């Protein structure tokens, strides 16, 4: 199979159709709205799957060298969805995905959900801010409520 289209244009088209369906009102009353939601979420999961496969190789020496230079007062801001910096920070510092981001997840999945009840964890490592989300964050897709009405 040979796909020669621009995947970003495809994603933008699907996203535009989803936003239009969301703007109409209750997305669950319209079959095309549900179809747009499913297409968008499946495409996000496809992107995440491809990114995860690519980055599951050797650790990035460049990222590891950067991580070695950071202090506990430093923060890294990235627009990347990949986990190359996350992996380097885990290898070179005490950073972890449970509390190493600027915000703390309510739960982390490690063969089972581990819920975080303590919001006051001491962070003795650099912070990582991922402004577009991350391929290791499950909730990186739209989940409208049944009551959603954007009119």
N, C-alpha and C positions, 0 to 999 in steps of 0.2 A: 504494500500500500504506500502511495506517495502523496503526502500532504504538502502542497506548495503555497498555501494561503498564509497570511500574516496572523499569527495566533493572538496578538494583542488587538488587532482589529476585530477578530471574532469575539474576543472577550468583551470589548467595548460595546459591540452590537448587542450581545446577550444582556449585558448590564443595563444598557439603555432601555431595552424592552422590559426588563424586570422593574426598573424604576417607574416606567410608565404604568405598569400593572399595579405597582404599590400605590401610586398616586391616585388611581381610579377608586381605591377604597378597599373593602374587604377582599383580599387576594384569594381567599379560600372559596368564594362563591363563583369564581370564574375559572373554568378549566385551563384557559391559556395562561392565566396568572400562576397557577400551580405549576404548569409546564415551564414557564420562565424561571420560577424559583428553583425547580429541580435542575434545569440546565445550568443555571448560574452556580449552584452549589456543587454539581458534578464537575464543572470546569475548574472551580477552585481546588477541589480534591485532586483532580488530575495534575494541576500545576504543582501542588504540594508533593504529590507522589514523585513526579519527575525531579523536582528540586532535591527531595530526600535521597533518591537513588544516586544523583550526581554527587552529593556531598558526603555520602557514606564511605568514601574512599579514604585515602591517607589524610592525616591532619595537615592543615596548611601551615607551613613553616613561617610564612609572613605573618599570619595571625598569631601564632605562638610567640614570635619575637616581639610583636606589639604587646601582647598580654604580659610578658616578662617585664616590660618597662612601666607598667601601670602601678599606681599606689591605691590604697583603700579609699582615697578621696577622689579618684578619677571616675569619670563616666564616659561611656562610649555611646554615641548616637548613630544609628544606622537606618537606612531605608530598605535594606536587604531582608528578604524572607529566609535566607539560608541560615544555617546554624554553625557556620565556620568559626565565628568569633566566640559563640557560646562554648563550642568544643575546646577552643584554645584557652579560654578563661578557666574551664573546668580542669584542664591539664596543668596549667601553670599557676593557678591561684586556688583559693578556697571557694570560689564562685560555684553556685549550683542553680539549676533552673527553678527550684522551689522558691527561692527568695532572692535571686540575683538580678531580676529585672527591677525597674523603678517601681512598678506596681507588683503586688504579690498575688499570685493566682489563688482562688478559693480552694482549688484541688489540683493535684498532679496525678497523672496515671502512670503507675509503675507496676504493671501486671494486675493492678487493682487501684481504685481511686483512693488517694491519700488526701484527706481533707485538712485544710489549714485553719485551725481555730485561733492560733496565736499570731496577732498582727505586729508584735513588738520584737521580732527577731533581730538580733545583733548582726550587722552586715560588715564583716571585716574583709571586704574585697571590693573591686571596682563594680560599678553599676552598668548595666547594659540596657539601653532604651531602644526599642525596635518600633519605629514609627509606623510601619506598614504591617505590623503583625509578624508572625513567624511560622515557618513550616511545622514547627513542633507545638503549635497552639491549636487545639481542636476547634475552638470557637472562632475561626477566622472566616465564617460565612454568615450570611443573613438568615435570621430566624424570626420572621414576623409573628406577632401574637395574633390569635384569631380575632381580637378586637381592634387590630391595627386599622386606622383610618387616617390617611394623610391628607384628606381634603380640607 
